[in-house]
Amino acid sequence: MLKQMTHSEAETEAFGRTIAKMLPVPSVVCLYGELGAGKTAFVRGLAAGMGITAPVSSPTFTIVNEYSGDPELIHFDMYRLHDADELFDIGWEDYLRRYAVLVIEWSENVEDAFDGSEISIHIEKLSDTDRSFSVEGVPVC
């Protein structure tokens, strides 16, 4: 397990850039953390680390945002979903077949959709600026 502390939004994004360089492709990255924990800031850094220059925003209302790159970044927000059946209804199996990094916010809402090979990142909000990251499943160089 990899552990990391960040003390600002900029450091959270920088940690995302670091993790991007460790990810196998394809991969599924499950994010866990309360509202305001920094999940989207982390994904912005991940995208930057993957060479994606498009602005990254939370897909709360659209459920999924896709960012072109090599590989693609496909960013899900499961906040409004109630179970994995709803995820499969939007084509989850098709997304899994793509050469992409799939990042899922609010993964706990659809945990039964995962097969155990995913990378799990737990973000704990310690204060307005401080975050604690626990990363499981990513190859550490």
SVG drawing of the C-alpha trace seen along z (x, -y; Angstrom):
<svg xmlns="http://www.w3.org/2000/svg" viewBox="-30 -25 41 35">
<polyline fill="none" stroke="black" stroke-width="0.4" points="0.0,0.0 1.2,-3.5 0.4,-6.3 0.6,-10.0 -0.3,-13.3 -1.2,-16.5 -1.6,-19.9 -3.2,-21.8 -5.3,-21.4 -2.1,-21.9 -0.3,-19.0 -3.4,-16.8 -3.2,-17.4 0.6,-16.8 0.0,-13.4 -2.5,-12.6 0.2,-13.3 2.6,-11.0 0.0,-8.1 -0.7,-8.6 2.9,-7.5 2.4,-4.2 -0.9,-3.1 -1.1,-0.1 -3.3,-0.5 -6.1,0.4 -7.0,-0.1 -9.9,-0.8 -9.2,-3.3 -11.8,-3.4 -11.9,-6.6 -13.4,-6.7 -13.9,-9.8 -16.5,-12.1 -17.9,-15.1 -15.1,-17.7 -12.3,-15.2 -10.5,-16.2 -11.5,-13.4 -11.9,-15.7 -8.7,-17.6 -6.9,-14.3 -8.4,-13.3 -7.3,-16.7 -3.8,-15.8 -4.1,-12.3 -5.3,-13.7 -2.4,-16.1 0.0,-13.3 -1.5,-11.3 -0.8,-14.3 -4.5,-15.3 -4.8,-19.1 -8.6,-19.4 -10.2,-20.9 -11.4,-18.2 -14.6,-18.6 -16.8,-16.4 -19.3,-14.4 -21.9,-14.5 -24.8,-15.3 -23.6,-13.6 -22.3,-10.5 -19.4,-10.1 -16.8,-12.5 -14.4,-11.2 -11.1,-12.8 -9.2,-11.9 -5.6,-10.8 -3.3,-7.9 -4.7,-6.3 -8.1,-7.8 -9.3,-8.9 -12.9,-8.0 -14.1,-9.7 -17.3,-8.4 -19.2,-9.9 -21.5,-7.3 -22.9,-9.7 -26.4,-9.5 -26.4,-5.8 -27.9,-3.3 -26.3,0.0 -24.1,1.7 -27.1,2.5 -27.4,-1.1 -23.7,-1.2 -24.1,1.8 -27.2,0.0 -24.9,-2.8 -22.5,-0.3 -19.9,0.5 -18.8,3.6 -18.1,1.6 -16.0,-0.9 -13.9,2.0 -13.0,3.1 -11.4,-0.2 -7.8,-1.1 -8.4,-3.6 -8.0,-4.5 -11.4,-4.4 -11.7,-6.5 -14.7,-6.1 -15.8,-8.6 -18.2,-7.3 -17.1,-3.7 -18.8,-2.5 -22.2,-2.9 -21.3,-0.3 -18.8,1.9 -20.4,5.2 -19.4,4.1 -15.7,4.6 -13.8,7.9 -10.9,7.3 -8.3,6.1 -9.1,2.4 -6.8,-0.1 -8.4,-1.6 -7.6,-5.1 -9.1,-6.2 -9.0,-9.9 -9.5,-11.1 -10.2,-14.8 -8.3,-15.8 -8.9,-19.6 -9.8,-22.2 -6.4,-21.7 -5.0,-18.4 -5.7,-15.0 -4.5,-11.5 -4.3,-9.1 -4.1,-5.3 -3.5,-3.6 -3.9,0.2 -3.2,2.1 -0.9,-0.2 2.5,1.1 5.0,-1.0 8.2,-1.8"/>
</svg>
